[in-house]
Structures are given as C-alpha cells and as structure tokens.
C-alpha cells in the first residue's frame, strides 16, 4: 500500500453503498487519493443516512452491502495501492425503536442485564419514581394520555415466545417475571402451568438462562393455534381504552425496569447519558474493558485481516476518559497491525479524533493519536481569508439591522444558559447532585445546599472557554488550568458575591486537587464520578450553545460561523497561519487538513465566496439596506414581530449571494424552484437552531410558514424580479474572487503540514449548505468524464464555472505529493517574506527536505486586484513590484512551475508575483539541489 497521502471522505447509506464506491476507485486513484475515509459502516438504524446511529456493532451494515461488499471495495483499493480509514462511533449507540438487542435486553432485565453496564445509566436516581428504573422518554404524548388512547398496546411475538409493549416504532419488552400475571388470565392449562414457572423467576438467583428456556417452551406451546388464541385473548384485558384495562396495563408497566414517559420529559428527568440531547442515541461506557472489547470486536477483526488501515474516532470528548481510551486503542491496533497479511502490510495505523480545539488550546500529545480531523485547519484558512478592515462595518450592520449583539460571546453565554436549563437540564442536575454528595462527605462542607451548587455550577459552565478539560488521578492537566481559571473569573462577573466561595470549592472538587488526596472509598468514587460527568456535560453544552444556537443567532458574517470556528475572532494575519503550520509540523505532522465535512454549515466554496464580503463590506452593507427596502412588501407582520425577522432576513441575503449556483439564471423557473427548495430546508433548520422565533421541540408553524412564503416570493414571484436580479448580479460580482479564494484554500490544504482530506464532491465547486444539503448525491460520472490531468490552465480559467479547474488543481498537486511523499510528511515548513505594494495579498512558504524545495505561492484578500474580471485571476500587471523573497540556498537556481512545466529564475533572490502568477492565482515551484549545490532536474 502507498503511504497516507490524501484522504477522501465518503458518506455511505442505502443509496450510496460500498459497491457504488468500488466502481469509483479508479477515478479516486487518478485524482491522487491514497485512502478512502468512510463514514461508519457498522449496522445502523434502518434507513440511516449517516451511520452514527449504530444498533449492532458486530457486523457490517447489510444496507451498504454487508461484509462481502466491503471486501470487494478493499480488493479494488488494494489493486490501486490504496487504503481504507474507517469512522467509528465509540461514544454512543442508537436506542429506542426495535433494532438494538443490547438496549432491549436492558429494558427487559434492568440491572440484571449483562448489557446494563454498557450504557451510562444512573440507576440510583434521586427521583423516587425512577429508583432502579430507566426513564424511557419515547412517547409522543404524556404517559397517561398515551395509555388512555390505547397507544401502548401489549403485543405477542409467538415465534420467540416474547411479550412486549409497543408505541409506534418503539418496542418495550415485558420482563419475563411479569409473564405469569398475563398467562394466568387464560383458561389454557398449559399456559397457566407456565405462569407458575415464570413467577418463580422473581426469586431465581440467575433468571437469565431460565427465562430463555421458559420462553422457548412458551413459543413451542404457541405453535398450537388454540393456545395462541387463548393468549391473544388474555392480552385484550390490557386494552387501556377501558377503565379496567387502563388500570391493569398501568400496573404491568409500573413493574417493569423502565418508566415510560413523554419525549418532553427527557431534558429534565433523563437518568442516562445521551449524545447531546438526542433521545435516540444512548451513551456507552467504553471505558469499561468488557464494553471496549464487545463494541470494537468487529473493528479489530477488520484491522487484523487487513481490511481497515486507519481509524477516525467520532466525538472523542464524549468519552469518560479520552486519553485512556485512545492509548488503549493505540496499543491494540499496533499489535493487530503487526500480524496483518503481507499484502496489507503497513508500518503504522493512523488514528484521528474528532475534536474541537478552542483558541489557544492544543491536542494533548500523549494520547497516541495522529491528530484531529482538521476542523482547526478549516478555521485557520478562514481567518487568513477574512479582511480585518470589514469587521467594524459588518458588525455595525448586523447590530443595527438585527438588533442582536455583535459580541458573539454574549450570544454564546445566553445560549449556554438556555441549553443547560433546557435540553441538558437533566445532565446538569446529575452533575449538581453528584457535587452535593461530594459536599456531604466532608463535615466542613456538608451545609452547602443544592441550590447554591446549581447557581455556581451554571455560571462556571456558561463561561467555560473550551469544550472540556481532562481530569486524571492527579487532577487537571497543567495546560487546562488557564481555561478553568478563565471560567472561574467569568463566573464571578455574573454570580452573586455571596456564592463566590462555591466557586473555590468547585475549583478544588473538579480537578483542582488530586483524587489521590482522598482515601480510597466512597468519597473518592463520588468525586471521580462528579469530575467525569462534569467533563461529559461541558462538551455538549458547548456544542449545543455554540454550533447549534449562537452560530444561527449571530450573523455579522456567516463565513466565520462554522464547526470548530471561533466566530469571536474575525481574521488573523499571515504570520498566525504560518505559526500554526510550524507547530503542527512539530507535534502532529500527519494531522488531517479539511475545509469541508459532513457537518459543515456551509460548503467550502460557499464559505470562500462569502469571505469576499469582508473585503467589500461597505458595498455589501449598501446592498442589504437596498434589498430590505425592495423586500418590504413581502414581509408579514405577525403577533410576535415581522416575518422573517430582520436578523433572519440578513442571514438569508448572505446565504443567497454566497451559494447562488454559477449557472443559475433568474428566468430559469425549474432551476429557481430547485434552489428555493434547498434554501427552505436550510431556513427551517436555521430558525429552529436559533431558538428565537421557533425551535425543534415546539416549531412555530406560523412564523416558519411566513418565512417560506417570503423566500418563495423572493425567488419565484413576479413582484420580486428586480430584487432577485440584483441579488443574482451581486452573487456574480463576488463569484470570481470567491473562486480565487477556493483555489488558494485548495492549494493550502494540499501543501501545508498535514494530510489533505477531501469531502465527497468537493473536487468540483461545492456551494452546499448545512446537512442534509451537504449530503446530496454527487455526480461522479461528470467528474470522471471531465478528468484531464493535461488540460491547459488558460482553457480551464476560461471555463472556470464548470469546476474542472478545481479538479485539475487537486490532481496536479496530489501528483506532486505522491512524487515527493517525504517532502510533505517530514519536510520543513518555512514561511517566506513578501515585499511590494500588494504584499498583503499573497501568502508564500517553502517545504524543504534534503535539498528538494517546493515553493507555494497563493493570492489572498485579492478582490480589489481581481476587480471587474469575470475569471478567478489577477492581471499580471496589477501585481506591480510585489515579490516573494527566497532563501539564500535557492539563489541562482531556476525553479520549475509544476502546473505548466515552465521554469522561472529568481531576480535578486526574489520571485516576481507578476511572473509566477501569470496563468493562475496560485503557483507551485520546485527545484532539487544536490550536495554540491547544483540544480537537479
């Protein structure tokens, strides 16, 4: 197999299976991809479009073709020397429904189930109604109402001898010790005899196997139609639409290991950890050895057989102990890798973690992983391409138009309070209750009240600057301490002074002192538990508040609002980008570099075009004011305000000019209708995520309907033709500079320190929006048919709107990586100085290893230089005296331009921008110098 050179992320589902990918391997190889990077492949909930809702981790999803299809894909990859990286979900499984056998077993047996330890369940709840029971919040209405309406019938599976309650797609097993009371309602002697045996399970010390035998006996008895009819007749006594049936069914359900409840109760009463606030995703305790082994058994088998060559860990911060998990995983996969078949031999198994890094935060270097999935790189490129001069104008426009704060952190703090007292209230209460127990174990703190703990804890998390800290036996890591202290300082600005002493205690309890300072026993255990649940709360609180709320409430410029971004920071100088690249070269040289993902809020080219607004802020502000005037008659006045709100309208205008398709004309009715439907889906998600006028739990149909009417009128109505024509023209004005930004972004991703990761379809222009828009089918046939590595830059530029220029740039650059792999993995990263009148509009650096040099030059903040050009290129004369200064080692050496094969000789140790960027706004130049100082070709 080839070394890891470039990855391509593919989203697998029933409409894009493993066999579909197999048919595309030749194209991916030609493009320069070394490894396919697959979304989760283990068996997920039927119909899953993403694979993160795993219901059976022991087999490959049959909807994707199963293991035979996986082997066919790997065979095709091996024929091209390519590998496979697999995304795995260690933090959670899909629950509810009827497909997860482990979850159903827990419902059936409660704490007696061998799988009870798999899920993160708080069996000892402070709520007396939940003592020893699992809250199951899957009812579509209140429990009493659902019962009264007969929506929780008891059903029989005669083939397996199983009884269960059902609510739509959800199955709730009846525990076998309860079967007796049902069987005794029949007159059938065989069933009545079995009833006594089932009753005996209540006192049976090991009922699990006995119940299995009894159900087999019941199934055999039910082979008789007369016996089956007798039992089915008995079930009619549980018809809860009758008074007697209501009482009987309620009594039966109360004796189960679960408590059925409305889905609305989950936020407050949940007593098990979910993935964020999603009821259908239950947290796993993968830190326990048995859970680790059983959830990873198939993964390990695939690695040992040589079918999987690397791993991506989803949501690593959701785990109780990310460091311990990653190190255990590393040890195991290295042992498995050493015994792989010769045809699949590789030196190293790359492991990547999905991790959001805040400003100033770094991935721990002792986890044994190769890096992150690259969100931070996406942020670094974005910062590089935003013009700081536009910030004040755009923030002022946002404040005056939307009447929302321009300070993003103010929105974040409000959003954190919202999610901690709303969808994550139950998780918050778990941490507060555990801290109360910590206080009770110390005579000096036993008088502290739960209310005081809640107040202090809330403000601490509201001001938390990172997703989580990492608390070990010795306490918090030294590198986490500044973040925790910032949270404490922030909490003091909003917490009453009388509660400040609580903050000092939280500082101590939550990792400020070593757990080993406590004697072994319950005090240490409860402290450890409190620390773990605190860390597992701050991460979803940040994600829900920042990504899923504040990023939809704050809209000075949406290109700064994406996954892994810090929207509070608008831009950064070239020097900051260089510093990040050099640090990555030192610590994580094989970190993934991505600019588009299955979770992005805007496609990489939507974002690249939107960044141009930062360079043309005054122009855009004038446009927005003009458009709002033109659209005045389309807005509706509702009881709670105009629809859309001024803020939602401004977000829409940004989206329209940034993702308007390059080939879409305003008189193309069919194309406009398709575009409109895409935007309606984005708009619905945006207004619900913002949680200002609508939300996911209680959608405001009146407001959402009015917003849809507005959007349809704007894009399709005759009265709005002038407005949409002006918006389309504005999009066309931004498009060439946006495409130039994209070419720069693409080149940087493939030449800076790390491993470039492409997202499916981004080998052409990607003007997608948030999911599900970014997961639409990809036209790979068009990409295959257009592929031409030998195309000429002039022809590609002339036809740039078709996307081939981006495809060509990717392929040509990846060929350079493939020809000199160690230059990119081990070579130095050297920032290059730029001089001249347009020095701020370039970025340049060198990669060097053993005398082989690669010079990378790309335009940035170049909208003014592009001017009125209709192609993403800058006329050479516009560069004036701008030049890139080269290291002394390159003095007198001619450099080859890799994109056209021409040579360039530096003038006085500098490369003139006008000369090297004649044909494209980006350039790669290479030279190899021997130990004697001679150039080698």
JOJO-V984080 format. One record per pair of residues at least 4 apart in sequence whose ideal C-beta (glycine too) atoms are under 7 Angstrom apart, sorted by the first residue. I is the first residue (numbers start at 1). GAP is how many residues later the second one is. Records with the same first field share a line. If there is no record, write none. Layout:
BEGIN
I->GAP  GAP
END
This chain:
BEGIN
1->80  82  308  343  345
2->32  79  80
3->31  818
4->30  31  346  586  751
5->29  809  812  813  816
6->26  27  28  749  750  752  808  811
7->26  28  30  78  585  748  750
8->20  25  28  29  750  752
9->28  589  748  749  750  751
10->11  26  28  29  750
11->5  28  39  587  749  764
12->4  5  6  26  27  29  39  52
13->35  36
14->33  49
16->4
17->47  48  52
18->4  46  47  51  52  55
19->4  46  50  53
21->15  52
22->50  51  54
24->4  756
25->4  51  52  55  57
26->4
27->4  753  756  757  760
28->5  8
29->4  51  53
30->757
31->732  779  780  783
32->778  779  782  783  785  786
33->49
34->48  49
35->47  48  49  50  274  275
36->41  46  48
37->48  275  720
38->46  47  48  49
39->11  12  48  559
40->4  11  12  14  47  48  49
41->10  19  20  23  29  45
42->12  14  15  18  19  256
43->11  12  13  16  18  19
44->4  7  9  10  11  17  50
45->8  10  49  52  54
46->17  53
48->5
49->726
50->548
51->10
52->37  262
53->41  227  228
54->35  39  40
55->38  39  44  45
57->238  241
58->239  240
59->239
60->4  6  7  10
62->4
64->5
65->4
67->4
68->4
69->4
70->4  237
71->4  236
72->4
73->4
74->4  10  233
75->4
77->5  6  7
78->265
83->226  227
84->223  224  225
85->224  225  226  227  265
86->222  225
87->225  227
88->211  223  224  225  226
89->225
90->196  205  223  224  229  235
91->184  192  193  223  224  227  228
92->183  189  190  191  192
93->7  189  191
94->6  186  187
95->5  8  185  186  187
96->42  74  183  184
97->72  73
98->71  73
100->4
101->4
102->4  13  16
103->4  179
104->4  67  69
105->4  8  10
106->7  9  10  13  28
107->27  65  66  150  151
108->5  65  67
109->4  66  99  148
110->6  22  147
111->5  12  21
112->95  96
116->5
117->168  171  174
118->166  167  173
119->153  163  164  165  166
120->152  153  163  164  165
121->13  150  151
122->149  150  308
123->9
125->5  6  146
126->307
127->142
129->130
130->5  129  141
133->124  125  126
134->123  124  137  138
135->124  126  134  135  136
136->36  122  123  124  125
137->124  125  126  128  129  133  142
138->29  32  125  141
139->4  7  28  121  122  123  124
140->6  123
141->4  5  121
142->4  120
143->4  117  118  119
144->4
145->4
146->5  6  21
147->5  93  99  102  103
148->92  98
150->89  90  91
151->16
152->13  15  88  97  108
153->13
154->9  11  81  84  95
155->9  11
156->7  75  76  79
157->5
158->61  64  70
159->60
160->55  59
161->54  55  57  58  61
162->11  53
163->11  16  19
164->7  8  9  10
165->7  9  88
166->4  5
172->86  88
174->4  5  82
175->81  82
176->22  25  35  38  39
177->21  24  25  30
178->74  77
179->4  19
180->4  15  16  18  19
182->52
183->8  9  11  12  15
184->8  11
185->49  52
186->5  6  44  45  47  48
187->43
188->4  39  42
189->4
190->4  31  37
191->4  30  36  39  40
194->4  20  23  24  27
195->4
196->4
197->17
198->16
200->4
201->6  9  10
204->6
207->4
208->4
209->4
210->4
211->4
212->4
213->4
214->4
215->4
216->4
217->4
218->4
221->6
222->5  6  9
224->4
225->4
226->4
227->4
228->4
229->4
230->4
231->4
237->8  11
238->7  10  11  14
239->6
240->5  6  9
241->4
242->4
243->4
244->4
245->4
246->4
247->4
248->4
249->4
250->4
251->4
253->7
261->4  8
263->16
265->4
266->4  13  160
267->10  155  156  158  159
268->157  158
269->157
270->4  156
272->10  11
273->10  154  263
274->4  5  7  8  9
275->6  8  43
276->264  267  268
277->146  147  267
283->35
284->7  11
285->6  35
286->5  6  9  33  39
287->32  33  34  37  38
288->4
289->4
290->4
291->4
292->4  36
293->4
296->4
297->4
298->4
299->4  9
300->4  32  36
301->4
302->5  6
303->5  30  33  34  46
304->32  35  36
306->34  35  37  38
309->37  40
310->39  40  41
311->40
312->40  42  61
313->38  39  40  41
314->40
315->39
316->6  37  38  39
317->5  38  150  151  222
318->218  221
319->6
320->212  216
321->4
322->4  45  148
323->4  41  43  44  147
324->4
325->4
326->4  25  27  41  42  43
327->4  40  41
328->4
329->4  22
330->4  21  38
331->4
332->4
333->4  16
334->4  15
337->9  12
340->4  5
350->20  240
351->18  19
352->17  18  19  20  21  240
353->16  19
354->19
355->8  17
356->19  111  208
357->4  5  6  15  19
358->107  108  109  208
359->207  210
361->105
363->8  9  225
364->106
365->222
370->218  220  221
371->217  219  220  221
372->4  219  220
373->219  221
374->4  217  218  219  220  383
375->4  188  189
376->4  188
377->4  216  217  377
378->4  184  186  216  217
379->4  185  186  187
380->4  197  200
381->4  214  364  367
382->4  177  178  183  225  229
383->186  188  189  193
384->188  190  193  459  476
385->226  356  475
386->174  184  185  225  228
387->184  227  228  474
388->182  183
390->4  223  224  225  227
391->4  179  180
392->4
393->4  224  225  228
394->4  162  163  223
395->4  11  161
396->4
397->4  224  227
398->4  6  8  157  158  252
399->7
401->223  245  249
402->153  244  245  248
403->243
404->149  150  243
405->5  6
406->150
408->4  142  146  159  160
409->4  159
410->4
411->4  139  142  143
412->4  133  134  138
413->4  49  50
414->4
415->4  130  134  135
416->4  45  46  125  129
417->4  45
418->4  131  273
419->4  5  122  125  126  130
420->4  5  8  38  41  121
421->4
423->121
424->4  113  116  117  120
425->4
426->4
427->4  110
428->4  109
429->4
430->4  103
431->4  26  99  102  103  106
432->4  18  21  22  25
433->4
434->4  92  95  96  99
435->4  18  22  74  95
436->4  14  17
437->4  89
438->71  88  89  92
439->6  7  9
440->6
441->82  85
442->4
445->60
448->4  5
450->4
451->4
452->4  47  50
453->4  49
454->4
455->4  40  44
456->4  35  39  43  46  47  50
457->4  49
458->4
459->4  32  35  36
460->4  27  28  31  43  46
461->76  77  80
463->24  27  28
464->23  74  78
465->18  21  22
466->17
467->71  72  75
468->67  70  71
469->7  11  14  15  42  66
470->7  10
471->4  5  39  40  60  64
473->41  42  43
474->40  42
475->36  37  38  39
476->4  5  8  35  36
480->4
481->4
482->4
483->4
484->4
485->4
486->4
487->4
488->4  15  19
491->4  12
492->8  11
495->4  5
501->4
502->4
503->4
504->4
505->4
506->4
507->5
508->4  5
509->18  21
510->21  24
511->20
513->4
515->9  12  13
518->5  6  9
519->4  5
520->4
522->4
523->4
524->4
525->4
526->4
527->4
528->4
529->4
530->4
531->4
532->4
533->4
534->4
537->4
538->4
539->4
540->4
541->4
542->4
543->4  5
544->4  5
545->4  5
546->4  5
547->4  16
548->141
549->4  140  141  142
550->4
551->10  16  50
552->134  137  138
553->137  139
554->7  13
555->92  95  96  99
557->53  56  57
558->44  52  93  96
559->43  48  51  52
560->5  7  10
561->4  6  40
562->38  39  40  45
563->34  36  37  38
572->4  5
574->4  269
575->4
576->4
577->4  266
578->4  253  267
579->4
580->4
581->4  171  172  248
582->4  247
583->4
584->4  5  7  169  170
585->4  168  244
589->164  165  236
590->164  165  235
591->163
592->162  163  165
593->156  159  161  162  163  164
594->163  165
595->9  150  154
596->4  7  8  163  166  170
597->162
598->173  176  177
599->172
600->174
601->169
602->4  5  8  167
603->4  163  164  165  166  171
604->4  138  141  158  162
605->4  133  137  160  161  162
606->4  52  53  161  162  163
607->4
608->130  133  134  137
609->49  125  126  129
610->44  48
611->130
612->4  122  125  126  129  251
613->4  7
615->246  248  249
616->4  247
617->4
618->4
619->4
620->4
621->4
622->4
623->4  107
624->4  26  29
625->4
626->4
627->4  26  96  99  100
628->21
630->92  93
631->4  83  92
634->76  79  80  86
635->7  8  9  75
636->6  7  70
637->5
638->5  64  65  68
640->53
641->4
643->60  63  64  67
644->4  5  8  63  66
645->4  48
646->4
647->4
648->4  39  59
649->4
650->4
651->4  35
652->4  31
653->4
654->4
655->4  24  27  114
656->4  71  75
657->70  73  74  77
659->108  110
660->4  68  71
661->14  106
662->73  103  139
663->138
664->4  7  11
666->6  58  59  62
668->4
669->4
670->4
671->4
672->4  43  44
673->4  43
674->4
675->4  40
676->4  35  36  39  40
677->4
678->4  91  95
679->4  32
680->4  28  31
681->4  91  92
682->4  87  88  91
683->4  24  28
684->4  20
685->4  85
686->4
687->6  7  17  20
688->6  7  8  11
691->4
693->7  10
694->5  6  9  10
695->4
699->5
700->4
701->4
702->4
703->4
704->4
705->4
706->4
707->4
708->4
709->4
710->4
711->4
712->4  5
713->4  7
714->6  9  10
715->9
720->4
721->4
722->4
723->4
724->4
725->4
726->4
727->4
728->4
729->4
730->4
731->4
734->4
735->4
736->4  130  133  134  135  136
737->4  125  126  129
738->4
739->4  61  133
740->4  119  122  126  132  181
741->4
742->4  64
743->4  63  66  129  178  179
744->4  114  115  116  177  178
745->4
746->4  60  63  64
747->4  62  66  109  111  175
748->4  110
749->7
750->6  63  64  67
751->62  96  105
752->77
753->76
758->4  5
760->18
761->5  17
762->4
763->20  43  44  47
764->19  39  42  43
765->38  41
768->5  6
769->4  5
770->4
771->4
779->4
780->4
781->4
782->4
783->4  24
786->18  21
787->20
789->22  23
791->4  5  13  17
792->4
793->4  106  107  126  127
794->4  125
795->4
796->4  8  9  12
797->8  74  76
798->73
799->5
800->5  71  72
803->4
804->4
805->4
806->4
807->4
808->4
809->4
810->4
811->4
812->4  86  87
813->4  111
814->4
815->4
816->4  82  108
817->4  7
820->4  32
821->4
822->4  5  27
823->4  24  26  29  31
824->23
826->23
827->20  21  22
828->19  20  21
829->16  18
830->15  16  18  57
831->14
832->12  13  14  52  53  54
833->52
834->5  8  10  48  50
835->4  48  50
836->44  45  46  47
837->43  44  45
838->27  41  42  44
839->43
840->21
841->18  19  20  21  24
842->15  17  18  40  42  71
843->15  17
844->11  12  13  40
845->11
846->7  8  9  41
847->7
848->4  5
851->77  78  79  80
852->76
853->37  73  74
854->70  72
855->40  70
856->68
857->27  59  60  65  66
858->63  64
859->15  58  62  63
862->4  12  59
865->9  13
866->8
869->4
872->49
873->47  48
874->4  5  43  47
876->38  41  42
877->37
879->34  35  38
882->31
883->27  28  29  30
884->26  27  29
885->24  25
886->4  20  23  24  25
889->40
890->16  37
891->18
893->34  36  42
894->9  10  11  41
895->8  9  30  31  32
896->5  7  29  30  31
897->4  5  7  19  26  28
898->26  27  28
899->21  24  25
900->19
904->7  11  12  21
906->4  5
907->5
911->4  5
912->4
913->4
916->7  9
917->4  6
927->8
928->8
929->4  5  6  7
930->4  6
END
